[in-house]
Amino acid sequence: MNQQQLVERARQVKENAYSPYSNFRVGAALLMKDGTVIDGVNVENVSFGATNCAERTAIFTAVAQGYKKGDFEAVAVSGDTVDFLPPCSICRQVLVEFGDPDFKVLLTNGNADVKEVTLEELVPLAFTELEM
Ligand code: THU
């Protein structure tokens, strides 16, 4: 699956977002190194703090399916925004847990323009396991 197809998948899955409180739909398409694509959407709750972002929905699904650290290739994130939609900081930390520094993050906007960054560029000086 190429970059454009992954972005298109994220745009399509965004339609399944459950966001009645923010009306802010987000779709994520997570590409695994074996070529599998795993979808994620934001799922909100009347107790707002129970909300889960699209990126984490996809990552947690991948883990539930048996994928491990190092199996993750790229993620496309789609919203209806004018600017490129970047993952929130909680999702960035979860991405760091499973993605290599060269994991690709495809930021898109409502027009499907794409900006590609590596995870290392998105999260410089990431908190990871440190030696004591
Ligand atoms: N949201 C995501 O799904 N991903 C992000 O990286 C940014 C925020 C969701 C959470 C909430 O449902 C809505 O967007 C507004 O913050």
Backbone and ligand atoms as CSV (ligand in chain L), in Angstrom:
chain,resi,resn,atom,element,x,y,z
A,1,MET,N,N,0.844,-1.199,0.000
A,1,MET,CA,C,0.000,0.000,0.000
A,1,MET,C,C,0.880,1.250,0.000
A,2,ASN,N,N,0.643,2.147,-0.952
A,2,ASN,CA,C,1.490,3.342,-1.011
A,2,ASN,C,C,0.928,4.457,-0.118
A,3,GLN,N,N,1.693,5.538,-0.057
A,3,GLN,CA,C,1.355,6.647,0.832
A,3,GLN,C,C,-0.054,7.196,0.552
A,4,GLN,N,N,-0.363,7.349,-0.730
A,4,GLN,CA,C,-1.657,7.928,-1.124
A,4,GLN,C,C,-2.822,7.012,-0.721
A,5,GLN,N,N,-2.622,5.716,-0.880
A,5,GLN,CA,C,-3.668,4.752,-0.500
A,5,GLN,C,C,-3.890,4.754,1.017
A,6,LEU,N,N,-2.801,4.872,1.762
A,6,LEU,CA,C,-2.919,4.883,3.223
A,6,LEU,C,C,-3.681,6.133,3.681
A,7,VAL,N,N,-3.380,7.251,3.052
A,7,VAL,CA,C,-4.077,8.500,3.377
A,7,VAL,C,C,-5.561,8.375,3.031
A,8,GLU,N,N,-5.851,7.786,1.881
A,8,GLU,CA,C,-7.250,7.615,1.464
A,8,GLU,C,C,-8.006,6.732,2.458
A,9,ARG,N,N,-7.326,5.691,2.947
A,9,ARG,CA,C,-7.941,4.797,3.942
A,9,ARG,C,C,-8.272,5.564,5.230
A,10,ALA,N,N,-7.353,6.411,5.661
A,10,ALA,CA,C,-7.589,7.216,6.880
A,10,ALA,C,C,-8.764,8.163,6.669
A,11,ARG,N,N,-8.873,8.718,5.458
A,11,ARG,CA,C,-9.998,9.619,5.157
A,11,ARG,C,C,-11.326,8.869,5.192
A,12,GLN,N,N,-11.309,7.645,4.668
A,12,GLN,CA,C,-12.548,6.853,4.647
A,12,GLN,C,C,-12.980,6.439,6.048
A,13,VAL,N,N,-12.022,5.937,6.832
A,13,VAL,CA,C,-12.370,5.423,8.162
A,13,VAL,C,C,-12.834,6.547,9.090
A,14,LYS,N,N,-12.384,7.752,8.798
A,14,LYS,CA,C,-12.821,8.927,9.575
A,14,LYS,C,C,-14.357,9.009,9.650
A,15,GLU,N,N,-15.019,8.502,8.626
A,15,GLU,CA,C,-16.488,8.513,8.600
A,15,GLU,C,C,-17.075,7.724,9.782
A,16,ASN,N,N,-16.298,6.806,10.344
A,16,ASN,CA,C,-16.786,5.984,11.461
A,16,ASN,C,C,-16.496,6.602,12.830
A,17,ALA,N,N,-15.882,7.759,12.831
A,17,ALA,CA,C,-15.563,8.400,14.113
A,17,ALA,C,C,-16.830,8.581,14.943
A,18,TYR,N,N,-16.665,8.400,16.252
A,18,TYR,CA,C,-17.781,8.658,17.172
A,18,TYR,C,C,-17.411,9.909,17.958
A,19,SER,N,N,-17.862,11.047,17.459
A,19,SER,CA,C,-17.437,12.316,18.071
A,19,SER,C,C,-18.614,13.280,18.230
A,20,PRO,N,N,-19.664,12.848,18.941
A,20,PRO,CA,C,-20.843,13.708,19.075
A,20,PRO,C,C,-20.603,14.928,19.959
A,21,TYR,N,N,-19.538,14.915,20.766
A,21,TYR,CA,C,-19.323,16.016,21.706
A,21,TYR,C,C,-18.422,17.102,21.109
A,22,SER,N,N,-17.434,16.711,20.345
A,22,SER,CA,C,-16.540,17.701,19.738
A,22,SER,C,C,-16.890,17.967,18.274
A,23,ASN,N,N,-17.608,17.036,17.657
A,23,ASN,CA,C,-17.821,17.104,16.206
A,23,ASN,C,C,-16.502,17.201,15.446
A,24,PHE,N,N,-15.478,16.637,15.996
A,24,PHE,CA,C,-14.135,16.649,15.385
A,24,PHE,C,C,-13.792,15.206,15.045
A,25,ARG,N,N,-13.941,14.867,13.778
A,25,ARG,CA,C,-13.729,13.472,13.366
A,25,ARG,C,C,-12.263,13.236,13.028
A,26,VAL,N,N,-11.753,12.118,13.481
A,26,VAL,CA,C,-10.367,11.750,13.151
A,26,VAL,C,C,-10.346,10.286,12.715
A,27,GLY,N,N,-9.626,10.035,11.639
A,27,GLY,CA,C,-9.413,8.661,11.176
A,27,GLY,C,C,-7.918,8.381,11.124
A,28,ALA,N,N,-7.541,7.170,11.494
A,28,ALA,CA,C,-6.134,6.761,11.409
A,28,ALA,C,C,-6.052,5.441,10.653
A,29,ALA,N,N,-5.066,5.342,9.790
A,29,ALA,CA,C,-4.785,4.083,9.094
A,29,ALA,C,C,-3.340,3.720,9.408
A,30,LEU,N,N,-3.191,2.605,10.109
A,30,LEU,CA,C,-1.881,2.177,10.614
A,30,LEU,C,C,-1.369,1.046,9.733
A,31,LEU,N,N,-0.232,1.273,9.094
A,31,LEU,CA,C,0.359,0.264,8.204
A,31,LEU,C,C,1.401,-0.545,8.964
A,32,MET,N,N,1.212,-1.867,8.963
A,32,MET,CA,C,2.170,-2.744,9.611
A,32,MET,C,C,3.222,-3.171,8.590
A,33,LYS,N,N,4.377,-3.639,9.057
A,33,LYS,CA,C,5.447,-4.018,8.113
A,33,LYS,C,C,5.050,-5.200,7.241
A,34,ASP,N,N,4.074,-6.012,7.688
A,34,ASP,CA,C,3.626,-7.142,6.861
A,34,ASP,C,C,2.567,-6.720,5.837
A,35,GLY,N,N,2.270,-5.427,5.770
A,35,GLY,CA,C,1.326,-4.922,4.776
A,35,GLY,C,C,-0.102,-4.782,5.269
A,36,THR,N,N,-0.385,-5.310,6.450
A,36,THR,CA,C,-1.730,-5.175,7.023
A,36,THR,C,C,-1.998,-3.715,7.390
A,37,VAL,N,N,-3.224,-3.276,7.157
A,37,VAL,CA,C,-3.618,-1.930,7.576
A,37,VAL,C,C,-4.686,-2.057,8.661
A,38,ILE,N,N,-4.495,-1.340,9.744
A,38,ILE,CA,C,-5.416,-1.383,10.881
A,38,ILE,C,C,-6.026,0.008,11.061
A,39,ASP,N,N,-7.357,0.033,11.112
A,39,ASP,CA,C,-8.090,1.294,11.196
A,39,ASP,C,C,-8.257,1.750,12.640
A,40,GLY,N,N,-8.382,3.053,12.816
A,40,GLY,CA,C,-8.723,3.605,14.122
A,40,GLY,C,C,-9.521,4.884,13.949
A,41,VAL,N,N,-10.436,5.133,14.871
A,41,VAL,CA,C,-11.172,6.406,14.895
A,41,VAL,C,C,-11.201,6.909,16.327
A,42,ASN,N,N,-11.499,8.193,16.488
A,42,ASN,CA,C,-11.702,8.680,17.853
A,42,ASN,C,C,-13.076,8.231,18.338
A,43,VAL,N,N,-13.105,7.821,19.595
A,43,VAL,CA,C,-14.340,7.341,20.224
A,43,VAL,C,C,-14.532,8.159,21.496
A,44,GLU,N,N,-15.523,9.030,21.459
A,44,GLU,CA,C,-15.744,9.937,22.586
A,44,GLU,C,C,-16.742,9.350,23.586
A,45,ASN,N,N,-16.873,10.048,24.700
A,45,ASN,CA,C,-17.760,9.591,25.770
A,45,ASN,C,C,-18.361,10.814,26.450
A,46,VAL,N,N,-19.564,10.659,26.991
A,46,VAL,CA,C,-20.204,11.750,27.711
A,46,VAL,C,C,-19.349,12.170,28.898
A,47,SER,N,N,-18.583,11.244,29.457
A,47,SER,CA,C,-17.547,11.592,30.425
A,47,SER,C,C,-16.290,11.835,29.591
A,48,PHE,N,N,-16.028,13.105,29.257
A,48,PHE,CA,C,-15.090,13.442,28.180
A,48,PHE,C,C,-13.731,12.765,28.297
A,49,GLY,N,N,-13.260,12.597,29.544
A,49,GLY,CA,C,-11.929,12.029,29.755
A,49,GLY,C,C,-11.804,10.583,29.303
A,50,ALA,N,N,-12.928,9.938,29.062
A,50,ALA,CA,C,-12.908,8.539,28.611
A,50,ALA,C,C,-12.682,8.429,27.104
A,51,THR,N,N,-12.517,9.574,26.458
A,51,THR,CA,C,-12.319,9.592,24.997
A,51,THR,C,C,-11.010,8.911,24.606
A,52,ASN,N,N,-11.061,8.190,23.488
A,52,ASN,CA,C,-9.842,7.598,22.931
A,52,ASN,C,C,-9.610,8.165,21.537
A,53,CYS,N,N,-8.375,8.580,21.277
A,53,CYS,CA,C,-8.041,9.149,19.968
A,53,CYS,C,C,-7.944,8.057,18.901
A,54,ALA,N,N,-8.053,8.489,17.650
A,54,ALA,CA,C,-7.998,7.567,16.520
A,54,ALA,C,C,-6.678,6.790,16.462
A,55,GLU,N,N,-5.580,7.487,16.705
A,55,GLU,CA,C,-4.261,6.843,16.606
A,55,GLU,C,C,-4.126,5.725,17.639
A,56,ARG,N,N,-4.561,6.034,18.873
A,56,ARG,CA,C,-4.442,5.002,19.920
A,56,ARG,C,C,-5.401,3.845,19.679
A,57,THR,N,N,-6.569,4.148,19.147
A,57,THR,CA,C,-7.496,3.057,18.818
A,57,THR,C,C,-6.812,2.080,17.868
A,58,ALA,N,N,-6.138,2.602,16.856
A,58,ALA,CA,C,-5.471,1.737,15.869
A,58,ALA,C,C,-4.301,0.973,16.499
A,59,ILE,N,N,-3.498,1.673,17.284
A,59,ILE,CA,C,-2.323,1.017,17.881
A,59,ILE,C,C,-2.760,-0.084,18.854
A,60,PHE,N,N,-3.742,0.216,19.681
A,60,PHE,CA,C,-4.194,-0.782,20.667
A,60,PHE,C,C,-4.810,-1.989,19.956
A,61,THR,N,N,-5.485,-1.750,18.844
A,61,THR,CA,C,-6.043,-2.869,18.070
A,61,THR,C,C,-4.902,-3.733,17.520
A,62,ALA,N,N,-3.854,-3.077,17.023
A,62,ALA,CA,C,-2.706,-3.826,16.491
A,62,ALA,C,C,-2.087,-4.709,17.578
A,63,VAL,N,N,-1.949,-4.154,18.761
A,63,VAL,CA,C,-1.354,-4.921,19.865
A,63,VAL,C,C,-2.269,-6.096,20.222
A,64,ALA,N,N,-3.571,-5.847,20.227
A,64,ALA,CA,C,-4.530,-6.922,20.544
A,64,ALA,C,C,-4.472,-8.032,19.495
A,65,GLN,N,N,-4.071,-7.672,18.278
A,65,GLN,CA,C,-3.971,-8.672,17.211
A,65,GLN,C,C,-2.628,-9.410,17.233
A,66,GLY,N,N,-1.756,-9.021,18.135
A,66,GLY,CA,C,-0.504,-9.758,18.295
A,66,GLY,C,C,0.730,-9.063,17.748
A,67,TYR,N,N,0.576,-7.860,17.219
A,67,TYR,CA,C,1.749,-7.143,16.702
A,67,TYR,C,C,2.615,-6.647,17.850
A,68,LYS,N,N,3.919,-6.603,17.571
A,68,LYS,CA,C,4.905,-6.239,18.594
A,68,LYS,C,C,5.666,-4.994,18.169
A,69,LYS,N,N,6.405,-4.444,19.121
A,69,LYS,CA,C,7.346,-3.363,18.832
A,69,LYS,C,C,8.164,-3.733,17.606
A,70,GLY,N,N,8.384,-2.828,16.690
A,70,GLY,CA,C,9.192,-3.130,15.521
A,70,GLY,C,C,8.377,-3.599,14.332
A,71,ASP,N,N,7.087,-3.902,14.557
A,71,ASP,CA,C,6.214,-4.345,13.449
A,71,ASP,C,C,5.526,-3.178,12.760
A,72,PHE,N,N,5.732,-1.970,13.256
A,72,PHE,CA,C,4.952,-0.814,12.824
A,72,PHE,C,C,5.701,-0.012,11.749
A,73,GLU,N,N,5.041,0.247,10.622
A,73,GLU,CA,C,5.688,0.907,9.478
A,73,GLU,C,C,5.323,2.399,9.367
A,74,ALA,N,N,4.019,2.696,9.424
A,74,ALA,CA,C,3.575,4.080,9.175
A,74,ALA,C,C,2.151,4.268,9.686
A,75,VAL,N,N,1.781,5.532,9.875
A,75,VAL,CA,C,0.376,5.840,10.179
A,75,VAL,C,C,-0.017,7.100,9.409
A,76,ALA,N,N,-1.231,7.070,8.861
A,76,ALA,CA,C,-1.809,8.278,8.260
A,76,ALA,C,C,-2.921,8.746,9.176
A,77,VAL,N,N,-2.975,10.046,9.411
A,77,VAL,CA,C,-3.975,10.629,10.307
A,77,VAL,C,C,-4.776,11.659,9.518
A,78,SER,N,N,-6.094,11.515,9.545
A,78,SER,CA,C,-6.939,12.399,8.737
A,78,SER,C,C,-7.993,13.091,9.581
A,79,GLY,N,N,-8.145,14.397,9.348
A,79,GLY,CA,C,-9.222,15.162,9.965
A,79,GLY,C,C,-9.777,16.136,8.937
A,80,ASP,N,N,-10.774,16.895,9.346
A,80,ASP,CA,C,-11.394,17.847,8.409
A,80,ASP,C,C,-10.761,19.228,8.539
A,81,THR,N,N,-9.541,19.270,8.950
A,81,THR,CA,C,-8.891,20.532,9.297
A,81,THR,C,C,-8.247,21.223,8.089
A,82,VAL,N,N,-8.064,22.519,8.235
A,82,VAL,CA,C,-7.356,23.294,7.206
A,82,VAL,C,C,-5.859,22.990,7.302
A,83,ASP,N,N,-5.353,22.998,8.526
A,83,ASP,CA,C,-3.924,22.699,8.742
A,83,ASP,C,C,-3.716,21.193,8.857
A,84,PHE,N,N,-2.470,20.772,8.726
A,84,PHE,CA,C,-2.141,19.364,8.937
A,84,PHE,C,C,-2.491,18.978,10.368
A,85,LEU,N,N,-3.103,17.815,10.515
A,85,LEU,CA,C,-3.548,17.358,11.843
A,85,LEU,C,C,-2.467,16.484,12.473
A,86,PRO,N,N,-1.806,16.977,13.498
A,86,PRO,CA,C,-0.759,16.178,14.144
A,86,PRO,C,C,-1.320,15.369,15.307
A,87,PRO,N,N,-0.773,14.195,15.576
A,87,PRO,CA,C,-1.215,13.412,16.747
A,87,PRO,C,C,-1.025,14.213,18.036
A,88,CYS,N,N,-1.940,14.024,18.980
A,88,CYS,CA,C,-1.817,14.700,20.279
A,88,CYS,C,C,-0.627,14.115,21.034
A,89,SER,N,N,-0.278,14.750,22.113
A,89,SER,CA,C,0.944,14.342,22.818
A,89,SER,C,C,0.808,12.986,23.501
A,90,ILE,N,N,-0.399,12.629,23.919
A,90,ILE,CA,C,-0.581,11.296,24.513
A,90,ILE,C,C,-0.349,10.244,23.422
A,91,CYS,N,N,-0.926,10.469,22.249
A,91,CYS,CA,C,-0.738,9.514,21.149
A,91,CYS,C,C,0.722,9.456,20.715
A,92,ARG,N,N,1.413,10.579,20.746
A,92,ARG,CA,C,2.839,10.575,20.384
A,92,ARG,C,C,3.620,9.642,21.308
A,93,GLN,N,N,3.304,9.723,22.592
A,93,GLN,CA,C,4.015,8.868,23.547
A,93,GLN,C,C,3.708,7.401,23.291
A,94,VAL,N,N,2.467,7.105,22.932
A,94,VAL,CA,C,2.096,5.710,22.630
A,94,VAL,C,C,2.783,5.263,21.339
A,95,LEU,N,N,2.881,6.160,20.363
A,95,LEU,CA,C,3.609,5.831,19.125
A,95,LEU,C,C,5.070,5.504,19.434
A,96,VAL,N,N,5.668,6.280,20.329
A,96,VAL,CA,C,7.077,6.056,20.701
A,96,VAL,C,C,7.265,4.678,21.349
A,97,GLU,N,N,6.240,4.224,22.052
A,97,GLU,CA,C,6.318,2.919,22.720
A,97,GLU,C,C,6.489,1.777,21.707
A,98,PHE,N,N,5.866,1.925,20.542
A,98,PHE,CA,C,5.841,0.819,19.578
A,98,PHE,C,C,6.599,1.086,18.286
A,99,GLY,N,N,6.765,2.346,17.903
A,99,GLY,CA,C,7.381,2.667,16.620
A,99,GLY,C,C,8.873,2.902,16.739
A,100,ASP,N,N,9.594,2.563,15.664
A,100,ASP,CA,C,11.023,2.878,15.594
A,100,ASP,C,C,11.178,4.376,15.307
A,101,PRO,N,N,12.383,4.914,15.517
A,101,PRO,CA,C,12.575,6.348,15.216
A,101,PRO,C,C,12.244,6.712,13.763
A,102,ASP,N,N,12.408,5.764,12.821
A,102,ASP,CA,C,12.118,6.075,11.408
A,102,ASP,C,C,10.685,5.714,10.993
A,103,PHE,N,N,9.842,5.340,11.959
A,103,PHE,CA,C,8.414,5.116,11.692
A,103,PHE,C,C,7.857,6.384,11.035
A,104,LYS,N,N,7.041,6.200,9.986
A,104,LYS,CA,C,6.566,7.356,9.224
A,104,LYS,C,C,5.186,7.814,9.708
A,105,VAL,N,N,5.043,9.098,9.900
A,105,VAL,CA,C,3.765,9.693,10.294
A,105,VAL,C,C,3.322,10.610,9.159
A,106,LEU,N,N,2.176,10.285,8.559
A,106,LEU,CA,C,1.649,11.058,7.438
A,106,LEU,C,C,0.552,11.967,7.957
A,107,LEU,N,N,0.867,13.240,8.037
A,107,LEU,CA,C,-0.109,14.233,8.502
A,107,LEU,C,C,-0.897,14.704,7.301
A,108,THR,N,N,-2.211,14.798,7.455
A,108,THR,CA,C,-3.022,15.276,6.335
A,108,THR,C,C,-3.963,16.369,6.818
A,109,ASN,N,N,-4.572,17.020,5.850
A,109,ASN,CA,C,-5.613,18.004,6.173
A,109,ASN,C,C,-6.883,17.611,5.421
A,110,GLY,N,N,-7.899,18.464,5.505
A,110,GLY,CA,C,-9.171,18.154,4.870
A,110,GLY,C,C,-9.089,18.036,3.355
A,111,ASN,N,N,-8.022,18.584,2.772
A,111,ASN,CA,C,-7.848,18.492,1.320
A,111,ASN,C,C,-6.990,17.303,0.907
A,112,ALA,N,N,-6.614,16.488,1.878
A,112,ALA,CA,C,-5.756,15.321,1.626
A,112,ALA,C,C,-4.354,15.708,1.174
A,113,ASP,N,N,-3.921,16.931,1.483
A,113,ASP,CA,C,-2.501,17.246,1.314
A,113,ASP,C,C,-1.747,16.432,2.358
A,114,VAL,N,N,-0.513,16.090,2.063
A,114,VAL,CA,C,0.241,15.201,2.958
A,114,VAL,C,C,1.574,15.817,3.338
A,115,LYS,N,N,1.896,15.709,4.621
A,115,LYS,CA,C,3.231,16.087,5.105
A,115,LYS,C,C,3.769,14.878,5.853
A,116,GLU,N,N,4.881,14.350,5.399
A,116,GLU,CA,C,5.450,13.154,6.035
A,116,GLU,C,C,6.580,13.538,6.964
A,117,VAL,N,N,6.505,13.028,8.197
A,117,VAL,CA,C,7.593,13.215,9.152
A,117,VAL,C,C,7.920,11.863,9.778
A,118,THR,N,N,9.128,11.731,10.277
A,118,THR,CA,C,9.458,10.513,11.027
A,118,THR,C,C,9.009,10.706,12.473
A,119,LEU,N,N,8.895,9.584,13.162
A,119,LEU,CA,C,8.511,9.665,14.573
A,119,LEU,C,C,9.550,10.464,15.361
A,120,GLU,N,N,10.801,10.292,14.979
A,120,GLU,CA,C,11.881,11.020,15.661
A,120,GLU,C,C,11.728,12.537,15.459
A,121,GLU,N,N,11.279,12.930,14.274
A,121,GLU,CA,C,11.057,14.356,14.026
A,121,GLU,C,C,9.833,14.865,14.786
A,122,LEU,N,N,8.818,14.013,14.873
A,122,LEU,CA,C,7.574,14.405,15.560
A,122,LEU,C,C,7.786,14.502,17.064
A,123,VAL,N,N,8.623,13.618,17.589
A,123,VAL,CA,C,8.851,13.570,19.045
A,123,VAL,C,C,10.351,13.579,19.330
A,124,PRO,N,N,10.974,14.755,19.227
A,124,PRO,CA,C,12.393,14.818,19.577
A,124,PRO,C,C,12.560,14.649,21.089
A,125,LEU,N,N,13.669,14.109,21.482
A,125,LEU,CA,C,13.959,13.913,22.918
A,125,LEU,C,C,12.845,13.132,23.617
A,126,ALA,N,N,12.375,12.081,22.952
A,126,ALA,CA,C,11.265,11.292,23.497
A,126,ALA,C,C,11.666,10.612,24.806
A,127,PHE,N,N,10.690,10.475,25.674
A,127,PHE,CA,C,10.912,9.704,26.899
A,127,PHE,C,C,10.775,8.234,26.551
A,128,THR,N,N,11.858,7.496,26.711
A,128,THR,CA,C,11.854,6.060,26.478
A,128,THR,C,C,12.533,5.406,27.684
A,129,GLU,N,N,12.687,4.092,27.611
A,129,GLU,CA,C,13.363,3.396,28.712
A,129,GLU,C,C,14.775,3.931,28.854
A,130,LEU,N,N,15.142,4.324,30.036
A,130,LEU,CA,C,16.462,4.907,30.262
A,130,LEU,C,C,17.263,4.025,31.201
A,131,GLU,N,N,18.564,3.998,30.958
A,131,GLU,CA,C,19.419,3.205,31.844
A,131,GLU,C,C,19.564,3.899,33.181
A,132,MET,N,N,19.653,3.104,34.234
A,132,MET,CA,C,19.834,3.660,35.580
A,132,MET,C,C,21.231,3.309,36.080
L,1,THU,N1,N,-8.242,13.457,18.543
L,1,THU,C1,C,-7.744,12.355,17.894
L,1,THU,O1,O,-8.483,11.390,17.641
L,1,THU,N2,N,-6.442,12.359,17.560
L,1,THU,C2,C,-5.583,13.385,17.799
L,1,THU,O2,O,-4.380,13.244,17.643
L,1,THU,C3,C,-6.122,14.679,18.223
L,1,THU,C4,C,-7.443,14.599,18.923
L,1,THU,C5,C,-9.664,13.479,18.898
L,1,THU,C6,C,-9.961,13.397,20.365
L,1,THU,C7,C,-11.313,14.044,20.438
L,1,THU,O3,O,-12.301,13.063,20.172
L,1,THU,C8,C,-11.316,15.044,19.310
L,1,THU,O4,O,-10.255,14.679,18.454
L,1,THU,C9,C,-11.140,16.492,19.737
L,1,THU,O5,O,-10.033,16.639,20.520
